[in-house]
Amino acid sequence: MKSAICTLFEGSYHLGVGALVNSLCKYGFSGTVFAGYRGSLPEWVEQLPTTCDAAGHKVSQVTESVSLTFVPVAGTRHLTNEKADFMLRILDELSPGIDKVFYFDPDIVCIGPWNFFEQWVEEGVALVIDGNFPMPQKHPVRCAWRRHFEAHGMKFGGTAQDYYFNCGFLGVTRRERNFLEAWKKIQDLMEPEGILSLPIGLGGAPAYKQHRSYPFWLCDQDALNIAADLAEMNISPMGSEAMGWKQPFHFLLHACGSPKPWVNTVLREAIRGKSPEALMFFRFFEFFAGPIPAMSPKEIRRRKTHVRIAGAIAPLCGALQWLKRNQ
Ligand SMILES: [Mn+2]
């Protein structure tokens, strides 16, 4: 059974792609990672043996058994709303010989044995429960979803129960491609809402949409959860420890907050009293070096020093800020 992995990136997220692919190499994945992108390709591509495939996509050979194919993604939707389309494109067009497809956000690294993920996806659509909240069946937002999509002929009541999943990672076998089709259809039905080109949080939308009371506030993730709640879906969930948001950290680390581990603003933030997420940063630093040379060893050492200093001074700076606010 062959698998493909995909991710989507633009701008500085190429550093996250480097870390993700390096982590997959370390934990035993072999095959192709498809990186959908907008903008230019990262400079580190020039340091890898790179060819073109029949469709004209650049293919970098990362190790003997892992290649990285760059696929331009057209359109105006925010990349986060392209996940279902891109996964279907891999099954149908980019890699028709594979049986399983996994999506990883470029702010995730894999820290568990790859054969575990291969087995997991056999149990059902592999999803991780979000850190923020469960969403009980009678949650008013879930009720709003059902009303809206039942009117489009969708039937609810699958195995998702009260869970609310994070859409930074998922795995699907080819026989469960109906999950991806449903996710894509739900996103397409959201198109008239005018939200799919907006960033997370819907900045730029009318104020009432920038709020959880709006049923599609987290549009891509909400759409994934609506698909997961459909009657015919078979979901295999793991708890949020699988994203590295609580102990034990054994499977993935999802640096979903801000700043990302490749953005060097920790000292500035420490002066404002914010401590860096040291564990997340140090684990990502491990994966920046190679086989993809996303960051030089010298730069990684410098960043580590910054995180250490930031971690040491943030509590004191925070205390000083507190005193200033409460004079
Ligand atoms: Mn993410």
Boltz pocket constraint, residues with backbone or C-beta under 6 A from the ligand:
constraints:
  - pocket:
      binder: B
      contacts: [[A, 105], [A, 106], [A, 107], [A, 108], [A, 168], [A, 254], [A, 255], [A, 256]]
      max_distance: 6.0
